[in-house]
Structure formats: C-alpha cells, structure tokens
Amino acid sequence: MNWIILIIAGLFEIGWAIGLKYTEGFTRLWPTVGTVLSMIISLGLLGVAMKSLPVGTAYAVWVGVGAVGTAILGIILLGEPASMMRLASLALIVAGIIGLKLASV
C-alpha cells in the first residue's frame, strides 16, 4: 500500500511542477492555489509512505516519478523537445525506479 501512496505522491509532484509554469511567478490566483495544494498533498503522502519505506528509496522514487512525468508533460503540453537523448535519459530514470523497487523487496 505504501508503494501506491508513494506513486500518488509522485503524481502530485508532477502536478505542482507543471503548475509552477502556469502560475506565472505566482501572479495567477487559481493556478497558484492548485500548485500549493499539490505541493502539500505530495509532501504529505511522501511522509506517509516513508513510515515503512526506506527514506533513500522513497525519496528517489518520488523524485524519479516527478521528474519523468514532468518531462513527459513538458513535451506534450509545453512543446519541449523530445530528442532521442532526452527520451533515453528518461528511460534510464524509469529503470532506476524499477531497480529501487526490486531491491527493496
């Protein structure tokens, strides 16, 4: 169950990372409110997941999910480049996340 909570925390991290772009420097009210709520939920769920998961593993997975998801949404929503090197690097992060999950069993 804590792995599911951790993945959900990572999804909220994606939400606040992308949300930062839409706040326009925290000058837009509703994107700012959504971004701050996503931050709070993300960190709260990370803390819950860390009750039973190793801190290093939990933090690395949380950051990895957030980084990969944010990069993919940056490509899809914001027109950021999707070069082969960038996609291969994201695949390496995913491999690392899987490796950390397998190593903690």
C-alpha positions in Angstrom: 0.0 0.0 0.0 2.8 2.4 0.8 4.2 2.0 -2.7 0.9 3.1 -4.2 0.8 6.1 -1.8 4.4 6.9 -2.9 3.4 6.8 -6.6 0.4 9.0 -6.0 2.7 11.4 -4.1 4.9 11.4 -7.3 1.9 12.2 -9.4 1.0 15.2 -7.2 4.7 16.3 -7.6 4.1 16.3 -11.3 1.1 18.5 -10.7 2.9 21.1 -8.8 5.9 21.1 -11.0 3.8 21.7 -14.1 1.6 24.1 -12.1 4.5 26.3 -11.4 4.6 27.1 -15.1 1.0 28.2 -15.1 1.2 30.4 -12.0 3.4 32.9 -14.0 5.5 33.6 -11.0 2.6 33.1 -8.5 0.7 36.0 -10.1 -2.3 34.0 -11.1 -4.6 33.0 -8.2 -6.1 29.7 -9.2 -3.0 28.1 -10.7 -1.2 29.2 -7.6 -3.8 27.7 -5.3 -3.7 24.4 -7.2 0.1 24.3 -7.2 0.3 24.9 -3.5 -2.3 22.3 -2.8 -0.4 19.8 -5.0 2.8 20.6 -3.0 1.1 20.0 0.3 -0.6 16.7 -0.8 2.6 15.5 -2.4 4.8 16.1 0.6 2.1 14.7 3.0 1.8 11.5 1.0 5.6 11.2 0.8 5.7 11.4 4.6 3.1 8.7 5.0 4.9 6.4 2.6 8.2 6.9 4.4 6.7 5.4 7.6 7.6 2.0 6.2 9.8 2.5 3.2 13.5 3.3 3.4 14.0 7.1 3.2 16.5 7.0 0.3 14.4 4.6 -1.8 11.2 6.5 -1.1 12.7 9.9 -1.9 14.5 8.7 -5.1 11.3 7.1 -6.4 9.2 10.2 -5.5 11.7 12.4 -7.4 12.0 10.0 -10.3 8.3 9.7 -10.8 8.0 13.5 -10.6 11.0 14.1 -13.0 9.8 11.6 -15.6 6.2 12.7 -15.5 7.1 16.4 -15.6 9.4 15.9 -18.5 6.8 14.0 -20.5 4.1 16.6 -19.8 6.6 19.3 -20.8 7.0 17.6 -24.1 3.2 17.1 -24.6 1.8 20.3 -23.1 4.6 22.8 -23.5 6.2 21.8 -26.7 9.6 20.9 -25.2 12.0 18.9 -27.3 11.7 15.1 -27.4 15.2 14.2 -28.6 16.4 10.6 -28.5 19.0 11.5 -25.9 16.3 13.1 -23.7 14.0 10.1 -24.0 16.8 7.6 -23.4 17.7 9.5 -20.2 14.1 9.4 -19.0 14.1 5.6 -19.7 17.2 5.3 -17.5 15.4 7.1 -14.7 12.5 4.7 -15.1 14.9 1.8 -15.0 16.4 3.2 -11.8 12.9 3.5 -10.2 12.2 -0.1 -11.1 15.6 -1.2 -9.7 14.9 0.5 -6.4 11.5 -1.1 -6.1 13.0 -4.6 -6.9 15.9 -4.0 -4.5 13.6 -3.2 -1.6 11.6 -6.4 -1.8 
